[in-house]
Amino acid sequence: MTINKCRVCNNNFFEEPLLRYENMPAVAQYLPDADSLESDKGIDLEVYQCSGCGLVQLGNDPVSYYKEVIRSSTFSEEMKEFRLKQFENFVEKYSLKDKKIVEIGCGNGEYLSLMQQFGVKAYGLEYLEESVKKCVDQGLHVSQGFVENSNYRMNDAPFDMFFMLNFLEHLPDPNSMLRGISNNLSDNAIGLIEVPNFDMIFKKNLFSEFTGDHLFYFTKETLSSTLRQNGFEIVSCKEIWHDYIISAIVKKRKKLDISQFYRHQLKLKNEVEEYINSFKNNGVAIWGAGHQALAVISLIGLSDKIKYVVDSAPFKQGKFTPATHIPIVSSERLDTNPVDAIIVMAASYSDEVARIIRQKYQDRLEDKVNGMEVTILRDFGLEKF
């Protein structure tokens, strides 16, 4: 065993392996010939599960050729027809005509040559020099390389779409690959990622599906969590091709725009200041010293506009609001040092606080000359109670 932590989330494996298969083939490609039989040795495969994310994976080292995509020189007519229909629908659904598309791990160009039939600008990335040459000889735009880390830069990037078919499960560091891909995509890019389906393998007891070439055994759940962890949002994730394959459509996660918070903050600031300025005699108090009220007081600049802050928690009384330094007092201060208005900022308790004030100070609330007004700060602004 070479590792004891998950290659994706870095949590520990469960202590004991799920399976241990002895004298397994060390490779599924580059098979031994007569001259190398004596040196060919079987290996022990140890299958573990992450105790954190649940991803099933081998504890073994990857095969030496994990960066290369090696497919059969031909594929069945049924698979060809399936891929042609799949790619055509994908290009149409996501308006990808004339857009730049890259296949990560394109092998000899088997799938790339199909994809480019649908009016896209198709590119490929492949590590094996021999495969790259075959692709170029076919007139395909393929570069030699491998996405080692998040800083890797592909030729012709950024791309509007990428696809990676039955390659992710081979990689010892899928996080670096996925983050590197994301950093070579346009902001609204879409992606298609497919892996063998461990849900089906488990259901049908396909013990022969374990191989040293495949480090990972993804379910829909663990594939989705891996993709989310590395900068992608899941558009769909489903089983295809007789349930042998999990096919995930993803989109690049965009940075959230919450600049409207600034605009709303300014709106509240203007509204609250206008309200406070309408009281010229005894000033205005705030009821509530919770984190929301403390933030509002600071963010809209009320340190020199509020007489005091009322809070029912004894441990807060006699203290001051942090950053703005307004005294925090008990409700008795409303009797000894009255105000013209109270702005209730008690979040989900605001209505309850307002009812308490109404019950205790009914006479003053109804006094048109020397009375007191109560207003609640809602998410939309001030509301008189």
N, C-alpha and C positions, 0 to 999 in steps of 0.2 A: 504493500500500500504506500503510495507516495503522498497523499494528502489526507487530512482528517476534517477539513472544513469545506463548506459549500463554495463552489467556484463562482456562484452568482451573488449570494447574500452574505457570505462569510460566517454564517452560523455553523456550529458544530454538527457533524453527522450524528445520528443515533449511534450509540457505542458499538453495537454489533451490526455486521452487514446483513442486508436482506437476503443475499444469496452469495455463495462462493462456488464458482465453477472451476474445476481443475483441468489442466491440460487442454485449454481452449486454443484455437488458432490465434497466433499473435497478430495476424493481419488478414484483411479481406481483399487486399490488392497486392500487386507485386508478389505473386505467389512463387514459392520455391521451384526451381528447376532441378534437374537431376544432379547438377554439380553442387547445389546448395542444400541438398536434403540432410546431409550430416550435421550442418550447423543450425538447421531449423528446429526450434524448440517450442513446445506449447507454453502457455502462460496461465496463471490463475487469475480469473476475473472476479473482482469483488464489487458487488452492487450495493450501494449505500443510499440512504435517504437523508436529506437535510432535516434537522429538527426544527429549523426556523421556517423556511418557505415551502418545505415538503418536496422539493425537486429530487427526483431519483437520478443517480449518476454513478459512474464508475470511480473507484478510488485509484485506478491505474493511471499511468502516464499515457499521453496521447500517442498514436502511431506517428512515425517519423514524417509521414507525408500528409499530415492533417491540413496543411495549407492548400493542397491541391484538390481540385474537384475532378473526380474520375467517374465517368458514367459509361454505360455500355455504348458502343459505337453507334448503335441504332436503338430505337425504342419502338414499341409495338404501334400498329396503326391506331388501336384504340386510345393509347396514351397521346399520340400525336393529335388525333381529333379532339380529345378532351382539352389539351393545352391550347389548341387553336381557338376553340370556342371560349375557353376561360380568358385568354389574353384579349380576344376581340371584345368581349363583354366588359372587361376591366377598363380597356382604353376608352370605350364609349361611355361607360358609366361615370368615369372621373375626368372626362374631357381632356384626354392626354394626347390627342393628335397634334403633331408638330412640337410636342414637349420632349424634354431630354430625360431619357430613362436609362438606368444602369442596372446590369445584373452583377451582383456580387458573387464571385465564384462561378464563372460562366463555362468552365471546362472547355470543351472543343466547340462551343457555340451552338449546341443542340437546341436550346430553348431561345437563345438570343436571336437566332435566325428566324424563328417563328414569330417572336415579338415584333421584329422590325417590319413584318408584313403589314402592320396595321397603322402606318402613317406616323410612327413615332421616330424620334432621333435616338437610336439605340446604341448604347455603349456597354462595354463589358470590362470587368476586372478579373484577372486570373493570375495565379502565382506561377504555375508551371510554364516554363518558357516554351516547351514543345507545343503545348495546347494553345498558347498565345499565337504562335506562328501559324498553326492550322486555322485559327479564327481569321487572322489577317489575310491569309491566302484565299479565304472565302469572301473577302471584301467587308468583313465585320470590323467595327471600330472597337478594338480591344487593347487594353494596356496591361502590362505585366505589373503585378503588385499584390499586396496583402495588407488589409487594414489592421495594423499592429496596435494602434492606440487612438485616443480621441483627437490627437493633433495631426493625424495622417491626412494628407491632401491628395485627392484624386485628380487626374487629368480631366479637364472639361467640366469640373464641378462649378456651380451647384446644379444638382439634378432635381427634377420635379417628381420623379418616382424612382423607386428601386425595387428590385425583387431578388430574393435569395431562397433557393429551393433545395431543401435537404442538404444543408451545409452547416447550419448553426449547431447542430448536435455533435459535430466533429471538433469543435473549437475549445481549447482549454481555457480561454479567456473571452467568453461571449460578451462580457460587459464592454471591454475595450473595442471589440468589433462593432457593436451596436452604437456606442457613443461616437465612434469615428464615422460611421455611416451618417448618423444624424447631423454631424457637423459639416457634411458635404451635400446637404439638401437645402432646397429653397424653403422659405417659411411655411408654405402651404403644401409641402410635399406629402405624398402618399406612399405606402409601401405594401408589399406582399411577401410574407415570410411563411415558409412551410417546413414542417419537420415530421418525422415518423410519430405515429399516435400511440403513446403508451397506454392510454385508456383502453384501446382496442387490444393491445398486446396483453394487458392484464386480464381483460375480460375473457379472452380466448386461450389463455395459458400458453402463449407463444414463446416458450423458453428459448427457442432457437434464435430469437431476434436479438439477443445480447451478443455484442461483438466489440472487440477492442477498438474498432474504428469509431464507434458511437459512444462518446463520453456521457451524453445526456439522453434521458428518456422522459420527454415532456408530455404532460397532460394539457388540456385546454387551460386549466387553472394555472399551472406553473409556467407555461409559455406566456400567458397574459401577464403574470406578475413580473417575469423577467423583462418583457418588453416595456412595461410601465416603468420599471426601475431605471431603464436606460433611455428615457426621453421620448417615449411613444405613447400615444393614446390608442386604445383598441376600438376600431370601427366595427369589426366582426371577427369572430373566431369560431370555426366550425370544422367538422369532419368531412373529408372528401375522399374520392378514389377508393370506394369500397371500405371506407373508414380507416384506411391505412395511413392517411395523412391528416394532420391538423393544418388548416390553412387560416392564417391570420392576416387581416387587412388592418393596417395601422396608419396613423398620421403623425407627423412630427408635432410634438408638443410645443405650443407657442407660449411665450411669456405672457402672463395674465396682465391685462390692462385694467388697473383700478384707479386711474387718475380721476375718475368721477368723485372719489372720496374728497379730493381737494376742492372740487367745485361745491360739493355739498357742505363741506366745512365752511367755506366762504359764505354760502347762503345762510347757514345758521348763525355765523358770526354777526352778519349784518342784521338779521332778525332779532337776535338776543340783545345786541347793543342798542338797537332802536327801542326795544321794549324797556330795557333798564333806564335809558335816558328819559323815558316818559315819566319817571318818578323822581321828583325833585326834593322831597322832604326827608323821609327817614331811610331812604335807600331800599335795597333789595337783598334778600338772602337766598341761598340755595339750600335745599334739603337733600342730603345724600352725599356721602363721602366714599362711595364705592369707586372702583377703578374707572368706570365709565364717566362718572361725574368729574373725577380728578383729571381725566384726560381732556374733557370738554373745557373745563376751567383753564387749563394750560393752553390748549390748541387754539381757542378763540380769544385768548388774552383777557381774562376777567379778573386778574389779580388786583387791580386798582378800582374795580367796578362793583365788587360784591362786599357787603358789610361783614358777613360771617356765613359759615356753613353749618347747618344743623345736621346732626346724625344721632340716631338712637343708641348706637353702640357705645357703652361707657369707656371702652379702651381707646376709642378715637377722640373722645372729648378731652379738651385741654391741650390737644396737639394742633398741628397746622397742616394745611394742604401742602404736599411736597411740590417743590419747584415754584409754586405761586404764593405760599406762606400766608394763607387766609386762615384765621382762627376757626377751629372746629368746636362747636358748643352743643349743649343739650337743648331740648325744646323749651326749657324754662327761660332761655334768653329771649324768646319771643315775647314774654311777659315783661321782663325788666328792661329790655332794649328793643322795642318793637320796630318792625319794618313795614314798608308800604306794600311789598309784594314778596311772595316766595315762589321761586322756580323749583319745582320738584324734578330731581334727576336721580331717580332710584330704579331705573331700568324696569324690570318686570314687577317690581313692588310699587311703582309710582302711583297706580290707582289706589292701592291700599293706603299708602301714605297720605294721599290727597283726602281720602275719606276720614282718616284720623284727624287731620287738620280741620276739616269741616265740622266734625263733631265737637272738637275742643274749642274752636274759635268761631262758632256760628255767628255770634253777635258782631264780631269785628268784620266778618266777611260781608255782612249785610249793611254795615255802616257806610253810607255813601260819602261821608265827609272825612272821617278819621279811620276808615276801615283798612282792610288788608285783602289783597288779591292773590289768588293761587293759580298758577299756570304750570302745566306739565310739559316737559320737553319730550316730544315724540320723535320718531325717526324722521318724520316729514317736517318738523318744526314745532313751534309753540302752540299749545292748545289750552285755552282757558277752561278751568274746572268749575 
